[in-house]
Amino acid sequence: MMIRPIESNDAKEFLELNKRVDASGFMLHEPGERNTTVDQQKEAIEKVLSEERSAFFVAESAGTLAGFIAAFGGKMKRNKHSAYIALGVHDAFYGQGIATSLIERVYEWANEMGISRLELTVIKDNEKAINLYQKMGFQIEGEKIHSLMIDGQPANEYYMYKLN
């Protein structure tokens, strides 16, 4: 497995990975809801890559994109020390340490950039992800009540953070 920065020519495969990750039911997009085109995905990747305090890494295994992590850094003086992260791993690659490796790579990037706070949100019922984040040093900061509607039912999310 190799962790590397995403490239704009990864757009098609990354879009397929996103759709597979969405199918887990634990991401913001509903399964099957994503209707992004390859060109739109390419533009979105290029936009993140152009931002000075943001990063986007993929895990590649056997020539296939197996996971991703994106870190979106604050743009103002008061929040440029922080970054919001989004993580996804293809279900066929669960249990192989990909999520851990991606998070560790973001920790390296954050240290290089002088970012001292990483934050994320996670659906409260996603115990597997919560356990991973806690193992990696994240703490629950609070709860967003009824922040999502999943299958017509309100769902809560945890705010989680890690200080470097």
Disulfide bonds with the S-S distance in Angstrom:
none
